[in-house]
């Protein structure tokens, strides 16, 4: 696999594959976490004392931010446009792969039923301090799990 090339001084790099339709090299990924709500249940004990119990609640929908150097690749903007037009109602599934400095796969994160929340062009600074135009796609996923 030829994807991991993002800067040799960085200890890791990322790639994205969506529904087998497109793949992309990423310079930054945030939000790769699973989290659930905590539900508090209040009871009155036999002595009349109030007892508060915490129970696991529903899983939250993760929000994942994917950043890559701005190129002529239009896959991010096409996905946003298709979503705006209602062509991707059920969302898309994919995988974010984390590579170590040698290019070996460290971990994979699988997401399902993701849809674009936002797409923006930003200025990032690479490891040498050079400003670079990048684009950041923010996805809301139904589910995210380590693979």
Residue frames relative to the residue before (quaternion, step in Angstrom):
aa qw qx qy qz dx dy dz
X 1.0000 0.0000 0.0000 0.0000 0.00 0.00 0.00
X 0.2761 -0.8149 0.4955 0.1193 3.57 -0.72 1.06
X 0.4229 0.7675 -0.4275 0.2223 3.61 1.19 -0.04
X 0.7325 0.4523 -0.3170 0.3979 3.68 0.60 -0.90
X 0.2526 0.7584 -0.5644 0.2060 3.58 -0.35 1.30
X 0.3832 0.7933 -0.4345 0.1873 3.61 1.22 -0.03
X 0.8006 -0.2307 0.2335 0.5013 3.77 0.48 0.26
X 0.3447 -0.7921 0.4688 0.1843 3.52 -0.42 1.20
X 0.6533 0.5105 -0.3419 0.4424 3.60 1.11 -0.37
X 0.5693 0.5569 -0.3882 0.4638 3.58 1.29 -0.12
X 0.4608 -0.7248 0.4468 0.2505 3.57 -0.89 0.90
X 0.7978 0.1302 -0.0696 0.5846 3.59 1.24 -0.11
X 0.0810 -0.7502 0.6480 0.1040 3.52 -1.34 0.19
X 0.3192 -0.7582 0.5499 0.1443 3.54 -1.28 0.31
X 0.0787 -0.7537 0.6433 0.1088 3.51 -1.30 0.36
X 0.2424 -0.7495 0.6043 0.1199 3.52 -1.29 0.50
X 0.0024 0.7518 -0.6592 -0.0159 3.54 -1.08 0.80
X 0.0994 -0.8070 0.5820 0.0138 3.57 -0.82 1.03
X 0.8573 -0.1392 0.0476 0.4934 3.56 -0.70 1.18
X 0.5891 -0.5814 0.3720 0.4201 3.58 1.13 0.46
X 0.5166 0.6612 -0.3991 0.3697 3.59 1.32 0.03
X 0.8019 -0.0777 0.0620 0.5892 3.58 0.91 -0.84
X 0.1400 -0.7525 0.6344 0.1078 3.50 -1.32 0.38
X 0.0738 -0.8005 0.5948 0.0010 3.52 -1.19 0.55
X 0.4053 -0.6513 0.5802 0.2736 3.53 -1.23 0.56
X 0.1700 -0.7971 0.5759 0.0637 3.57 -0.91 0.93
X 0.3487 -0.7365 0.5396 0.2117 3.56 -1.09 0.69
X 0.8027 0.0344 -0.0038 0.5954 3.60 1.17 -0.51
X 0.0373 -0.7659 0.6418 0.0097 3.53 -1.14 0.76
X 0.0240 0.7769 -0.6291 0.0078 3.58 -0.98 0.85
X 0.7276 0.4535 -0.3153 0.4067 3.55 -1.25 0.43
X 0.4341 0.6819 -0.4832 0.3364 3.60 1.19 0.28
X 0.4570 0.6586 -0.4808 0.3552 3.56 0.30 1.24
X 0.2588 -0.7151 0.6225 0.1847 3.49 -1.26 0.53
X 0.0274 0.8032 -0.5886 0.0874 3.52 -0.91 0.94
X 0.1152 -0.7898 0.5975 0.0774 3.53 -1.10 0.66
X 0.5614 -0.5860 0.4667 0.3516 3.51 -1.27 0.43
X 0.2948 -0.6969 0.6183 0.2124 3.52 -1.33 0.36
X 0.1937 -0.7836 0.5840 0.0860 3.54 -0.77 1.06
X 0.2225 -0.7625 0.5936 0.1294 3.57 -0.86 0.98
X 0.1059 -0.7794 0.6172 0.0203 3.52 -0.88 1.02
X 0.1836 -0.8002 0.5659 0.0749 3.57 -0.66 1.13
X 0.0347 -0.7836 0.6200 -0.0192 3.55 -0.94 1.00
X 0.3281 -0.6859 0.5997 0.2496 3.50 -1.29 0.32
X 0.3580 -0.7590 0.5112 0.1858 3.53 -0.69 1.15
X 0.7319 -0.4377 0.2949 0.4310 3.58 -1.31 0.17
X 0.7078 0.4383 -0.2654 0.4863 3.59 1.07 -0.65
X 0.5960 -0.5783 0.3564 0.4282 3.57 1.30 0.03
X 0.4954 0.6493 -0.4353 0.3790 3.58 1.26 -0.05
X 0.4279 -0.6857 0.5299 0.2568 3.53 -1.09 0.76
X 0.1161 -0.7815 0.6122 0.0306 3.55 -0.86 1.04
X 0.1395 -0.7765 0.6109 0.0665 3.56 -0.81 1.03
X 0.0878 -0.7870 0.6104 0.0150 3.53 -0.73 1.12
X 0.2553 -0.7416 0.5967 0.1696 3.54 -1.10 0.70
X 0.0923 -0.7907 0.6052 0.0011 3.51 -0.96 0.98
X 0.5395 -0.5996 0.4557 0.3765 3.59 -1.13 0.48
X 0.2434 -0.7763 0.5698 0.1163 3.53 -0.91 0.98
X 0.7466 -0.3736 0.2770 0.4757 3.56 -1.24 -0.30
X 0.5433 -0.6002 0.4776 0.3412 3.55 -1.24 0.52
X 0.4160 -0.6960 0.5318 0.2444 3.54 -1.06 0.79
X 0.4818 -0.6268 0.5213 0.3214 3.55 -1.22 0.51
X 0.3366 -0.7694 0.5006 0.2101 3.60 -0.53 1.09
X 0.2311 -0.7236 0.6341 0.1444 3.53 -1.27 0.62
X 0.0772 -0.8136 0.5760 -0.0196 3.56 -0.58 1.22
X 0.1941 -0.7735 0.5957 0.0954 3.57 -0.90 0.99
X 0.1053 -0.7940 0.5988 0.0020 3.55 -0.81 1.11
X 0.0540 -0.8120 0.5811 -0.0121 3.58 -0.64 1.12
X 0.0495 0.7777 -0.6247 0.0505 3.54 -1.01 0.87
X 0.6113 -0.5243 0.4372 0.4003 3.55 -1.28 0.40
X 0.4871 -0.6724 0.4793 0.2846 3.57 -0.97 0.90
X 0.0493 0.7781 -0.6205 0.0846 3.56 -0.79 1.12
X 0.6707 -0.4667 0.3696 0.4424 3.57 -1.26 -0.27
X 0.4401 0.6872 -0.4617 0.3477 3.63 1.26 -0.05
X 0.1878 -0.8272 0.5257 0.0650 3.59 -0.67 1.10
X 0.3378 0.7830 -0.4820 0.2014 3.62 1.19 0.16
X 0.6459 0.5088 -0.3351 0.4601 3.62 0.92 -0.78
X 0.7149 0.4458 -0.2695 0.4664 3.60 0.77 -1.01
X 0.6050 0.5411 -0.3562 0.4630 3.60 1.09 -0.61
X 0.6429 0.5160 -0.3208 0.4664 3.59 0.96 -0.84
X 0.6470 0.5041 -0.3178 0.4757 3.59 0.97 -0.85
X 0.6641 0.5059 -0.3071 0.4569 3.60 0.88 -0.94
X 0.6483 0.5102 -0.3179 0.4673 3.61 0.94 -0.86
X 0.6472 0.5157 -0.3100 0.4679 3.56 1.03 -0.79
X 0.6425 0.5269 -0.3145 0.4590 3.59 1.01 -0.83
X 0.7085 0.4468 -0.2452 0.4881 3.56 1.09 -0.76
X 0.5210 -0.6703 0.3914 0.3551 3.59 1.31 -0.03
X 0.4481 0.7149 -0.4372 0.3114 3.59 1.23 0.32
X 0.7367 0.2996 -0.1958 0.5737 3.61 1.20 -0.34
X 0.0226 -0.8571 0.5142 -0.0204 3.55 0.54 1.22
X 0.7530 0.4114 -0.2175 0.4653 3.60 0.87 -0.92
X 0.5181 -0.6335 0.4261 0.3856 3.59 1.22 -0.04
X 0.3817 -0.7050 0.5515 0.2305 3.53 -1.34 0.04
X 0.3261 -0.7194 0.5796 0.2007 3.51 -1.28 0.45
X 0.1246 0.8044 -0.5745 0.0856 3.53 -1.17 0.50
X 0.3565 -0.7103 0.5658 0.2196 3.49 -1.35 -0.23
X 0.1979 -0.7129 0.6597 0.1319 3.53 -1.17 0.80
X 0.1376 -0.7973 0.5861 0.0438 3.56 -0.72 1.10
X 0.2259 -0.7560 0.6038 0.1132 3.56 -0.98 0.94
X 0.1420 -0.7896 0.5951 0.0475 3.57 -0.88 1.03
X 0.4131 -0.6685 0.5452 0.2920 3.57 -1.15 0.55
X 0.7540 -0.4096 0.2649 0.4399 3.57 -1.31 0.06
X 0.6768 0.4806 -0.2917 0.4752 3.59 1.12 -0.61
X 0.5705 -0.6183 0.3736 0.3907 3.59 1.26 -0.10
X 0.5016 0.6364 -0.4357 0.3919 3.59 1.26 0.17
X 0.5339 -0.6261 0.4628 0.3299 3.57 -1.09 0.71
X 0.2397 -0.7718 0.5793 0.1067 3.54 -0.87 1.07
X 0.7827 -0.1406 0.1644 0.5836 3.57 0.86 -0.99
X 0.1821 -0.7460 0.6271 0.1306 3.53 -1.30 0.47
X 0.1411 -0.7593 0.6306 0.0772 3.53 -1.17 0.71
X 0.2090 -0.7931 0.5660 0.0836 3.55 -0.66 1.14
X 0.0589 -0.7923 0.6062 0.0368 3.58 -0.94 0.86
X 0.1612 -0.7846 0.5936 0.0777 3.54 -1.18 0.65
X 0.8613 0.1091 -0.1126 0.4834 3.51 -1.31 0.63
X 0.2497 0.7759 -0.5295 0.2349 3.55 0.83 1.06
X 0.0337 -0.7720 0.6344 0.0186 3.53 -1.16 0.70
X 0.5557 -0.6371 0.4213 0.3284 3.57 -1.10 0.71
X 0.2517 -0.7474 0.5991 0.1386 3.53 -0.98 0.93
X 0.7895 -0.1280 0.0996 0.5919 3.57 1.01 -0.80
X 0.1066 -0.7385 0.6607 0.0819 3.51 -1.37 0.40
X 0.0848 0.8058 -0.5797 0.0860 3.58 -0.78 1.01
X 0.3592 -0.6734 0.5976 0.2458 3.52 -1.27 0.52
X 0.0216 -0.8099 0.5835 -0.0559 3.55 -0.81 1.09
X 0.3883 -0.6618 0.5697 0.2943 3.54 -1.30 0.18
X 0.0645 -0.7771 0.6259 0.0167 3.54 -0.83 1.03
X 0.3379 -0.7127 0.5748 0.2182 3.54 -1.28 0.32
X 0.3360 -0.7550 0.5242 0.2056 3.58 -0.72 1.05
X 0.7586 -0.4189 0.2591 0.4264 3.57 -1.31 0.08
X 0.6868 0.4547 -0.2925 0.4858 3.61 1.18 -0.44
X 0.5885 -0.6012 0.3559 0.4069 3.59 1.31 0.05
X 0.5021 0.6581 -0.4178 0.3744 3.59 1.28 0.12
X 0.3967 -0.7083 0.5229 0.2599 3.61 -0.81 0.94
X 0.0557 -0.7914 0.6085 -0.0184 3.55 -1.02 0.90
X 0.4094 -0.6710 0.5511 0.2802 3.56 -1.07 0.70
X 0.0085 -0.7895 0.6122 -0.0421 3.52 -0.91 1.00
X 0.2412 -0.7310 0.6017 0.2131 3.53 -1.29 0.14
X 0.1901 -0.7794 0.5926 0.0715 3.51 -1.06 0.89
X 0.1281 -0.7672 0.6275 0.0342 3.52 -0.81 1.13
X 0.1442 -0.7778 0.6081 0.0667 3.57 -0.79 1.03
X 0.1270 -0.8029 0.5821 0.0204 3.54 -0.76 1.14
X 0.2057 -0.6987 0.6636 0.1707 3.52 -1.24 0.58
X 0.1441 -0.8144 0.5614 0.0278 3.56 -0.71 1.13
X 0.4862 -0.6286 0.5049 0.3370 3.54 -1.12 0.55
X 0.8043 -0.0163 0.0608 0.5908 3.54 1.00 -0.85
X 0.0523 -0.7602 0.6473 0.0196 3.53 -1.18 0.73
X 0.0975 0.8041 -0.5805 0.0836 3.56 -0.78 0.97
X 0.5210 -0.6096 0.4864 0.3469 3.56 -1.10 0.67
X 0.2786 -0.7813 0.5403 0.1413 3.56 -0.98 0.87
